[in-house]
Amino acid sequence: MSDHDDHEVREYNGIRLERIREHVWEIPREGGMNVPARVLASEALLEQIGDDKTLQQLRNATHLPGIADRAICMPDGHQGYGFPVGGVGATDVETGCISPGAIGYDINCGVRMMRTNLTYDDVVGHEEELVDALFANVPSGLGGGGIVEADRGTLEAILNRGVDWALEHGYAVEDDLAHCEDEGMRPDADPDAVSQKAKDRGKNQIGSLGSGNHFLEVQRVTDIFRPEVATEFGLEADQIVVLIHCGSRGLGHQICTDYLRRIEQEHGDLLAELPDKELAAAPAGSELAEEYYGAMCAAINFAWVNRQLIMHRTRRVFERVFDREWESMEMELLYDVAHNIGKKEVHEVGVDAEGRPAAPDDAVDRTERELYVHRKGATRAFPAGRPELPAAYRDVGQPIIIPGSMGAGSYVLRGGEESMAVSFGSTAHGAGRTMSRTQAKNEYWGETVQEELRDQEKIYVKAQSGATVAEEAPGVYKSVDEVVRVSDELGIGDKVARTFPVCNIKG
């Protein structure tokens, strides 16, 4: 379908959007915008996205130097720090910039799914024992406390080598690396670019969930939508899987803070040209840009090890609860995918006569360029055939894991054929909040939410506090079903399977 087949227009908080085609809305380029912006959403989701500052932040992002084609908001988008959560922006590695705020504080916040050969019937009757054992053995909550307390050499190795370190020390098997994005290691990591304060914050948190929306959830597969893909992913109806959602803890947060401050001090001229200082960016090719990229990659490695250690501990808990070796339960990693990340990737984009990225209306040609692809609350969604994918999935497409709220279930997708053209190979990362944490605590009582989930849905939840449960109540999120429907219909992420919670632990 051609662009602008429909002239429907919407306006939210003074920002005008034109309907391009179903589920695609554009903020036209005007003023200081370098490119237009697009929102990928149904009408129902657009109403929610337009209710806060998401659209203003998306429009502001188009002012970033060297941004290519368009800034994009995924169906689960909501207001963030500077750059919207659910935002994707690609900037040229030679003429553009890299923006910590467009990647996020929790670098490589992401999800991994571990499949098993257990069925729901195998777990029924063990739910309380399982949730208690997981809560007792997987560190969670604010502050320190992890599975591994690292000395200087250990932390440096983790930042450098990622999951390869975990393999050497018995916390992983070879198959885990083969089923992780980038095989669990970013080679561009530079631990020397990570401040001592960041290292001090992270060294006691390796192997911990943290707090907020991070969780470990035992789930059962309820629906299969593409049987042939599900078979390739090792999924079938009624199967038990485990979902782990967390990131780089205090280390990643401190790295983002450190570099935002340094950008303010060293590149105030660029900052002054942007409509929001929270978009603070380091110019491509600058020493600061290279240092931030190296530090960010180190945090990516840290987060992959964090989730790996939690998975290792989860395997041990299952062994004790079910009195079987984890290998006999086939507790194998399906995939681990990041959703707060910046990566150097090659994409085809519009360029001007000098070969630099240009807005679609100004482009004289389209060619491949290396870009910093910022995904903040967005998941890479590469289709089959991409060389970046692990060999296990290169012929079928990348697994995508989209967690929903505690009471709504989650989805497994695979990278769609349209993702490269529509969204720089990206899709949504979750359901997306519709309510602030403060408002949620005023609207919900944590203990009541726990009781209702247990009594009505047979979902067992355990958390460090009732406030955490209230903040993450099912009613504070968008419909994950609607988010996934839009992704599927746009062809950027194809529905494969749906899962539903059995038990859940939170910080």
LUMDRENPA-692139 format. One record per residue (C-alpha): residue in three letters; z, y, x. Coordinates in steps of 0.1 Angstrom, whole numbers. Layout:
# residues N
+------+-------+-------+-------+
: resn :     Z :     Y :     X :
+------+-------+-------+-------+
:  ala :     Z :     Y :     X :
...
+------+-------+-------+-------+
END
This chain:
# residues 507
+------+-------+-------+-------+
: resn :     Z :     Y :     X :
+------+-------+-------+-------+
:  met :     0 :     0 :     0 :
:  ser :    -9 :    34 :    14 :
:  asp :    16 :    61 :    22 :
:  his :    24 :    87 :    -6 :
:  asp :    11 :    65 :   -34 :
:  asp :    37 :    81 :   -56 :
:  his :    48 :   117 :   -58 :
:  glu :    83 :   112 :   -71 :
:  val :   108 :   136 :   -55 :
:  arg :   146 :   134 :   -53 :
:  glu :   170 :   160 :   -39 :
:  tyr :   206 :   155 :   -27 :
:  asn :   227 :   183 :   -13 :
:  gly :   196 :   204 :    -8 :
:  ile :   177 :   177 :    11 :
:  arg :   143 :   168 :    -5 :
:  leu :   130 :   132 :    -3 :
:  glu :    96 :   121 :   -13 :
:  arg :    89 :    85 :   -25 :
:  ile :    64 :    70 :    -1 :
:  arg :    64 :    35 :   -18 :
:  glu :    89 :    12 :   -32 :
:  his :   122 :    13 :   -13 :
:  val :   108 :    39 :    12 :
:  trp :   118 :    76 :     9 :
:  glu :   108 :   104 :    34 :
:  ile :   125 :   136 :    44 :
:  pro :    94 :   157 :    53 :
:  arg :    93 :   173 :    87 :
:  glu :   102 :   210 :    86 :
:  gly :   119 :   236 :   107 :
:  gly :   131 :   222 :   140 :
:  met :   126 :   186 :   131 :
:  asn :   105 :   168 :   158 :
:  val :    96 :   140 :   134 :
:  pro :   102 :   132 :    97 :
:  ala :   130 :   109 :    85 :
:  arg :   129 :    78 :    63 :
:  val :   154 :    61 :    41 :
:  leu :   149 :    25 :    32 :
:  ala :   167 :    20 :    -1 :
:  ser :   164 :    11 :   -37 :
:  glu :   170 :    39 :   -62 :
:  ala :   206 :    26 :   -68 :
:  leu :   214 :    26 :   -31 :
:  leu :   198 :    60 :   -26 :
:  glu :   222 :    75 :   -51 :
:  gln :   251 :    62 :   -30 :
:  ile :   235 :    72 :     3 :
:  gly :   229 :   107 :   -11 :
:  asp :   266 :   111 :   -21 :
:  asp :   279 :   121 :    14 :
:  lys :   265 :   136 :    46 :
:  thr :   243 :   107 :    55 :
:  leu :   210 :   125 :    47 :
:  gln :   221 :   156 :    66 :
:  gln :   230 :   135 :    96 :
:  leu :   197 :   116 :    94 :
:  arg :   177 :   149 :    93 :
:  asn :   198 :   163 :   122 :
:  ala :   189 :   132 :   143 :
:  thr :   152 :   141 :   141 :
:  his :   160 :   170 :   164 :
:  leu :   168 :   147 :   193 :
:  pro :   143 :   153 :   222 :
:  gly :   116 :   127 :   226 :
:  ile :   123 :   110 :   193 :
:  ala :    94 :    88 :   183 :
:  asp :    77 :    84 :   149 :
:  arg :   107 :    90 :   126 :
:  ala :   144 :    86 :   123 :
:  ile :   154 :    58 :    99 :
:  cys :   183 :    50 :    76 :
:  met :   188 :    14 :    66 :
:  pro :   198 :     3 :    30 :
:  asp :   235 :     2 :    39 :
:  gly :   236 :    37 :    54 :
:  his :   266 :    59 :    51 :
:  gln :   281 :    89 :    69 :
:  gly :   291 :    84 :   105 :
:  tyr :   300 :   104 :   136 :
:  gly :   269 :   127 :   142 :
:  phe :   244 :    99 :   135 :
:  pro :   247 :    80 :   103 :
:  val :   259 :    44 :   102 :
:  gly :   229 :    24 :    94 :
:  gly :   207 :    47 :   115 :
:  val :   179 :    38 :   139 :
:  gly :   163 :    63 :   163 :
:  ala :   140 :    56 :   192 :
:  thr :   136 :    81 :   220 :
:  asp :   113 :    80 :   250 :
:  val :   129 :    68 :   282 :
:  glu :   109 :    94 :   303 :
:  thr :   108 :   125 :   281 :
:  gly :   136 :   119 :   256 :
:  cys :   173 :   113 :   258 :
:  ile :   201 :    88 :   251 :
:  ser :   229 :    97 :   226 :
:  pro :   263 :    80 :   226 :
:  gly :   269 :    92 :   191 :
:  ala :   238 :    75 :   179 :
:  ile :   251 :    41 :   193 :
:  gly :   287 :    45 :   182 :
:  tyr :   322 :    43 :   196 :
:  asp :   326 :     6 :   191 :
:  ile :   297 :    -5 :   214 :
:  asn :   283 :   -39 :   205 :
:  cys :   304 :   -42 :   174 :
:  gly :   285 :   -73 :   161 :
:  val :   288 :  -106 :   144 :
:  arg :   284 :  -142 :   154 :
:  met :   281 :  -172 :   131 :
:  met :   293 :  -207 :   141 :
:  arg :   280 :  -236 :   120 :
:  thr :   299 :  -269 :   115 :
:  asn :   291 :  -303 :    99 :
:  leu :   321 :  -299 :    76 :
:  thr :   316 :  -294 :    39 :
:  tyr :   336 :  -274 :    15 :
:  asp :   353 :  -305 :     2 :
:  asp :   365 :  -312 :    37 :
:  val :   384 :  -279 :    37 :
:  val :   397 :  -279 :     2 :
:  gly :   435 :  -284 :     4 :
:  his :   436 :  -271 :    40 :
:  glu :   429 :  -234 :    32 :
:  glu :   465 :  -221 :    37 :
:  glu :   471 :  -242 :    68 :
:  leu :   438 :  -230 :    82 :
:  val :   443 :  -193 :    75 :
:  asp :   478 :  -194 :    89 :
:  ala :   467 :  -212 :   120 :
:  leu :   438 :  -189 :   127 :
:  phe :   461 :  -158 :   121 :
:  ala :   487 :  -172 :   145 :
:  asn :   462 :  -181 :   172 :
:  val :   435 :  -153 :   171 :
:  pro :   450 :  -120 :   182 :
:  ser :   444 :   -91 :   158 :
:  gly :   456 :   -56 :   149 :
:  leu :   459 :   -23 :   168 :
:  gly :   467 :   -21 :   205 :
:  gly :   469 :   -48 :   232 :
:  gly :   471 :   -85 :   231 :
:  gly :   442 :  -108 :   237 :
:  ile :   434 :  -144 :   246 :
:  val :   429 :  -135 :   283 :
:  glu :   448 :  -108 :   302 :
:  ala :   424 :   -97 :   330 :
:  asp :   431 :   -86 :   365 :
:  arg :   407 :   -62 :   382 :
:  gly :   384 :   -89 :   395 :
:  thr :   382 :  -107 :   362 :
:  leu :   374 :   -76 :   342 :
:  glu :   347 :   -66 :   367 :
:  ala :   331 :  -100 :   364 :
:  ile :   332 :   -99 :   326 :
:  leu :   316 :   -64 :   326 :
:  asn :   289 :   -76 :   350 :
:  arg :   282 :  -111 :   337 :
:  gly :   291 :  -113 :   301 :
:  val :   292 :  -148 :   286 :
:  asp :   282 :  -164 :   319 :
:  trp :   317 :  -156 :   330 :
:  ala :   331 :  -174 :   300 :
:  leu :   309 :  -204 :   308 :
:  glu :   322 :  -206 :   344 :
:  his :   358 :  -205 :   331 :
:  gly :   355 :  -231 :   304 :
:  tyr :   354 :  -208 :   274 :
:  ala :   318 :  -215 :   266 :
:  val :   291 :  -242 :   268 :
:  glu :   255 :  -238 :   279 :
:  asp :   244 :  -240 :   243 :
:  asp :   264 :  -209 :   234 :
:  leu :   244 :  -188 :   258 :
:  ala :   211 :  -202 :   245 :
:  his :   220 :  -189 :   210 :
:  cys :   232 :  -154 :   218 :
:  glu :   212 :  -122 :   219 :
:  asp :   201 :  -116 :   255 :
:  glu :   219 :  -150 :   263 :
:  gly :   251 :  -130 :   263 :
:  met :   244 :  -107 :   293 :
:  arg :   229 :   -73 :   297 :
:  pro :   216 :   -72 :   333 :
:  asp :   217 :   -34 :   335 :
:  ala :   255 :   -33 :   332 :
:  asp :   272 :   -11 :   358 :
:  pro :   310 :   -16 :   359 :
:  asp :   313 :    13 :   383 :
:  ala :   301 :    37 :   356 :
:  val :   331 :    26 :   334 :
:  ser :   362 :    48 :   339 :
:  gln :   395 :    33 :   350 :
:  lys :   410 :    45 :   317 :
:  ala :   384 :    25 :   297 :
:  lys :   391 :    -5 :   319 :
:  asp :   428 :    -2 :   314 :
:  arg :   424 :     0 :   276 :
:  gly :   402 :   -32 :   276 :
:  lys :   419 :   -55 :   301 :
:  asn :   446 :   -67 :   277 :
:  gln :   423 :   -69 :   246 :
:  ile :   398 :   -96 :   257 :
:  gly :   397 :  -121 :   229 :
:  ser :   410 :  -100 :   200 :
:  leu :   397 :   -89 :   166 :
:  gly :   412 :   -54 :   165 :
:  ser :   417 :   -37 :   132 :
:  gly :   397 :   -19 :   105 :
:  asn :   368 :   -39 :    91 :
:  his :   369 :   -65 :   118 :
:  phe :   376 :  -101 :   107 :
:  leu :   373 :  -138 :   112 :
:  glu :   361 :  -156 :    80 :
:  val :   356 :  -192 :    72 :
:  gln :   327 :  -195 :    47 :
:  arg :   307 :  -220 :    28 :
:  val :   270 :  -219 :    23 :
:  thr :   263 :  -214 :   -14 :
:  asp :   225 :  -207 :   -15 :
:  ile :   194 :  -216 :     5 :
:  phe :   164 :  -193 :    -1 :
:  arg :   140 :  -205 :    26 :
:  pro :   146 :  -242 :    32 :
:  glu :   123 :  -246 :    62 :
:  val :   139 :  -217 :    80 :
:  ala :   174 :  -228 :    70 :
:  thr :   166 :  -262 :    86 :
:  glu :   156 :  -245 :   118 :
:  phe :   189 :  -225 :   117 :
:  gly :   209 :  -257 :   110 :
:  leu :   221 :  -246 :    76 :
:  glu :   224 :  -265 :    44 :
:  ala :   242 :  -260 :    10 :
:  asp :   280 :  -265 :     9 :
:  gln :   283 :  -264 :    47 :
:  ile :   312 :  -247 :    63 :
:  val :   305 :  -219 :    88 :
:  val :   326 :  -194 :   106 :
:  leu :   318 :  -156 :   109 :
:  ile :   334 :  -135 :   136 :
:  his :   330 :   -97 :   134 :
:  cys :   344 :   -74 :   162 :
:  gly :   333 :   -53 :   192 :
:  ser :   344 :   -39 :   225 :
:  arg :   378 :   -27 :   214 :
:  gly :   394 :     2 :   233 :
:  leu :   371 :    -1 :   263 :
:  gly :   339 :     7 :   243 :
:  his :   357 :    35 :   224 :
:  gln :   368 :    51 :   257 :
:  ile :   333 :    48 :   273 :
:  cys :   319 :    67 :   243 :
:  thr :   346 :    94 :   245 :
:  asp :   342 :    98 :   283 :
:  tyr :   304 :   103 :   281 :
:  leu :   305 :   126 :   251 :
:  arg :   329 :   149 :   271 :
:  arg :   307 :   147 :   302 :
:  ile :   276 :   156 :   282 :
:  glu :   294 :   187 :   268 :
:  gln :   303 :   197 :   304 :
:  glu :   270 :   189 :   322 :
:  his :   243 :   193 :   296 :
:  gly :   255 :   221 :   274 :
:  asp :   219 :   236 :   273 :
:  leu :   206 :   205 :   255 :
:  leu :   237 :   204 :   233 :
:  ala :   231 :   240 :   222 :
:  glu :   196 :   231 :   209 :
:  leu :   209 :   203 :   186 :
:  pro :   221 :   211 :   150 :
:  asp :   253 :   190 :   155 :
:  lys :   273 :   187 :   187 :
:  glu :   283 :   152 :   177 :
:  leu :   247 :   142 :   185 :
:  ala :   254 :   151 :   221 :
:  ala :   227 :   135 :   243 :
:  ala :   220 :   131 :   280 :
:  pro :   184 :   139 :   291 :
:  ala :   163 :   108 :   300 :
:  gly :   161 :   104 :   337 :
:  ser :   193 :   123 :   344 :
:  glu :   220 :   108 :   364 :
:  leu :   243 :   110 :   334 :
:  ala :   218 :    91 :   312 :
:  glu :   216 :    63 :   337 :
:  glu :   253 :    61 :   341 :
:  tyr :   260 :    60 :   304 :
:  tyr :   234 :    33 :   299 :
:  gly :   250 :    12 :   327 :
:  ala :   285 :    17 :   312 :
:  met :   272 :     9 :   277 :
:  cys :   256 :   -23 :   289 :
:  ala :   289 :   -33 :   305 :
:  ala :   307 :   -27 :   272 :
:  ile :   280 :   -49 :   255 :
:  asn :   289 :   -77 :   279 :
:  phe :   326 :   -72 :   272 :
:  ala :   321 :   -75 :   235 :
:  trp :   301 :  -107 :   238 :
:  val :   329 :  -122 :   258 :
:  asn :   354 :  -110 :   233 :
:  arg :   336 :  -128 :   205 :
:  gln :   331 :  -159 :   227 :
:  leu :   368 :  -162 :   234 :
:  ile :   377 :  -159 :   197 :
:  met :   351 :  -186 :   190 :
:  his :   367 :  -208 :   217 :
:  arg :   401 :  -203 :   201 :
:  thr :   387 :  -210 :   167 :
:  arg :   373 :  -243 :   179 :
:  arg :   408 :  -253 :   191 :
:  val :   424 :  -243 :   158 :
:  phe :   399 :  -265 :   138 :
:  glu :   407 :  -294 :   162 :
:  arg :   444 :  -292 :   153 :
:  val :   440 :  -286 :   116 :
:  phe :   413 :  -314 :   111 :
:  asp :   425 :  -337 :   139 :
:  arg :   390 :  -340 :   154 :
:  glu :   373 :  -328 :   186 :
:  trp :   352 :  -297 :   180 :
:  glu :   322 :  -314 :   193 :
:  ser :   325 :  -341 :   166 :
:  met :   326 :  -313 :   140 :
:  glu :   294 :  -298 :   156 :
:  met :   310 :  -264 :   159 :
:  glu :   279 :  -247 :   174 :
:  leu :   269 :  -211 :   177 :
:  leu :   241 :  -202 :   153 :
:  tyr :   236 :  -167 :   167 :
:  asp :   254 :  -136 :   180 :
:  val :   238 :  -103 :   172 :
:  ala :   249 :   -67 :   180 :
:  his :   248 :   -39 :   155 :
:  asn :   261 :    -9 :   176 :
:  ile :   238 :    -8 :   206 :
:  gly :   211 :    10 :   225 :
:  lys :   183 :    -9 :   242 :
:  lys :   152 :    -2 :   263 :
:  glu :   124 :   -17 :   243 :
:  val :    86 :   -14 :   241 :
:  his :    72 :    -3 :   208 :
:  glu :    39 :    11 :   196 :
:  val :    43 :    48 :   186 :
:  gly :    23 :    79 :   179 :
:  val :    16 :   101 :   210 :
:  asp :     1 :   135 :   216 :
:  ala :   -28 :   143 :   239 :
:  glu :    -5 :   141 :   270 :
:  gly :     8 :   107 :   259 :
:  arg :    42 :   118 :   248 :
:  pro :    58 :   107 :   215 :
:  ala :    47 :   129 :   186 :
:  ala :    53 :   131 :   149 :
:  pro :    28 :   110 :   128 :
:  asp :     9 :   142 :   117 :
:  asp :     5 :   154 :   153 :
:  ala :    -3 :   121 :   170 :
:  val :   -38 :   117 :   184 :
:  asp :   -33 :    80 :   193 :
:  arg :    -9 :    52 :   191 :
:  thr :     2 :    34 :   222 :
:  glu :    31 :    13 :   236 :
:  arg :    59 :    33 :   251 :
:  glu :    93 :    22 :   265 :
:  leu :   120 :    37 :   243 :
:  tyr :   158 :    39 :   240 :
:  val :   162 :    22 :   206 :
:  his :   195 :    34 :   192 :
:  arg :   209 :    11 :   165 :
:  lys :   241 :    23 :   150 :
:  gly :   253 :     0 :   122 :
:  ala :   218 :   -16 :   123 :
:  thr :   208 :   -50 :   134 :
:  arg :   178 :   -60 :   156 :
:  ala :   154 :   -80 :   134 :
:  phe :   126 :   -93 :   156 :
:  pro :   100 :  -116 :   140 :
:  ala :    87 :  -149 :   153 :
:  gly :    67 :  -147 :   185 :
:  arg :    87 :  -120 :   203 :
:  pro :    94 :  -130 :   239 :
:  glu :   128 :  -113 :   237 :
:  leu :   141 :  -140 :   214 :
:  pro :   159 :  -171 :   226 :
:  ala :   136 :  -201 :   229 :
:  ala :   155 :  -218 :   201 :
:  tyr :   142 :  -192 :   176 :
:  arg :   110 :  -178 :   191 :
:  asp :    88 :  -198 :   167 :
:  val :   108 :  -191 :   135 :
:  gly :   122 :  -156 :   140 :
:  gln :   155 :  -140 :   150 :
:  pro :   186 :  -149 :   129 :
:  ile :   202 :  -119 :   113 :
:  ile :   238 :  -120 :   100 :
:  ile :   248 :   -95 :    74 :
:  pro :   285 :   -97 :    63 :
:  gly :   295 :   -85 :    29 :
:  ser :   329 :   -76 :    16 :
:  met :   358 :  -101 :    13 :
:  gly :   349 :  -110 :   -23 :
:  ala :   311 :  -108 :   -22 :
:  gly :   298 :  -132 :     4 :
:  ser :   275 :  -127 :    33 :
:  tyr :   238 :  -134 :    42 :
:  val :   218 :  -150 :    69 :
:  leu :   183 :  -135 :    73 :
:  arg :   155 :  -139 :    98 :
:  gly :   135 :  -111 :   114 :
:  gly :   106 :  -101 :    90 :
:  glu :    70 :   -97 :    99 :
:  glu :    70 :   -60 :    88 :
:  ser :   101 :   -50 :   109 :
:  met :    82 :   -38 :   140 :
:  ala :    60 :   -14 :   120 :
:  val :    86 :    -2 :    95 :
:  ser :   119 :     0 :   114 :
:  phe :   115 :    -5 :   151 :
:  gly :   124 :   -42 :   145 :
:  ser :   156 :   -34 :   127 :
:  thr :   174 :   -40 :    94 :
:  ala :   208 :   -35 :    78 :
:  his :   241 :   -46 :    93 :
:  gly :   264 :   -51 :    63 :
:  ala :   271 :   -38 :    28 :
:  gly :   280 :    -2 :    38 :
:  arg :   310 :    17 :    27 :
:  thr :   311 :    38 :    -5 :
:  met :   347 :    49 :    -1 :
:  ser :   368 :    63 :    28 :
:  arg :   397 :    43 :    41 :
:  thr :   421 :    69 :    29 :
:  gln :   407 :    68 :    -6 :
:  ala :   407 :    30 :    -6 :
:  lys :   444 :    29 :     2 :
:  asn :   450 :    53 :   -27 :
:  glu :   429 :    32 :   -51 :
:  tyr :   440 :    -3 :   -41 :
:  trp :   472 :   -21 :   -33 :
:  gly :   467 :   -47 :    -5 :
:  glu :   490 :   -74 :   -19 :
:  thr :   473 :   -72 :   -53 :
:  val :   439 :   -75 :   -37 :
:  gln :   451 :  -106 :   -18 :
:  glu :   465 :  -122 :   -50 :
:  glu :   434 :  -115 :   -70 :
:  leu :   411 :  -130 :   -44 :
:  arg :   433 :  -161 :   -41 :
:  asp :   438 :  -166 :   -78 :
:  gln :   403 :  -156 :   -91 :
:  glu :   380 :  -165 :   -62 :
:  lys :   400 :  -191 :   -42 :
:  ile :   397 :  -169 :   -11 :
:  tyr :   428 :  -169 :    12 :
:  val :   433 :  -137 :    31 :
:  lys :   459 :  -129 :    58 :
:  ala :   462 :   -96 :    75 :
:  gln :   487 :   -76 :    97 :
:  ser :   494 :   -52 :    68 :
:  gly :   486 :   -47 :    31 :
:  ala :   470 :   -14 :    40 :
:  thr :   443 :   -32 :    60 :
:  val :   434 :   -53 :    30 :
:  ala :   433 :   -23 :     7 :
:  glu :   410 :    -5 :    32 :
:  glu :   386 :   -35 :    30 :
:  ala :   389 :   -43 :    -7 :
:  pro :   356 :   -55 :   -22 :
:  gly :   353 :   -24 :   -44 :
:  val :   349 :     0 :   -14 :
:  tyr :   315 :   -14 :    -4 :
:  lys :   279 :   -12 :   -16 :
:  ser :   264 :   -43 :   -31 :
:  val :   254 :   -66 :    -2 :
:  asp :   231 :   -84 :   -27 :
:  glu :   212 :   -51 :   -32 :
:  val :   211 :   -43 :     5 :
:  val :   196 :   -77 :    13 :
:  arg :   172 :   -75 :   -16 :
:  val :   157 :   -43 :    -2 :
:  ser :   155 :   -58 :    33 :
:  asp :   138 :   -89 :    20 :
:  glu :   113 :   -70 :    -2 :
:  leu :   103 :   -46 :    26 :
:  gly :    97 :   -76 :    49 :
:  ile :   120 :   -64 :    76 :
:  gly :   146 :   -92 :    71 :
:  asp :   139 :  -123 :    51 :
:  lys :   166 :  -140 :    31 :
:  val :   175 :  -174 :    44 :
:  ala :   209 :  -183 :    31 :
:  arg :   240 :  -169 :    14 :
:  thr :   276 :  -177 :    22 :
:  phe :   309 :  -171 :     3 :
:  pro :   344 :  -167 :    18 :
:  val :   370 :  -195 :    19 :
:  cys :   396 :  -178 :    41 :
:  asn :   397 :  -146 :    60 :
:  ile :   420 :  -130 :    87 :
:  lys :   421 :   -93 :    95 :
:  gly :   439 :   -70 :   119 :
+------+-------+-------+-------+
END
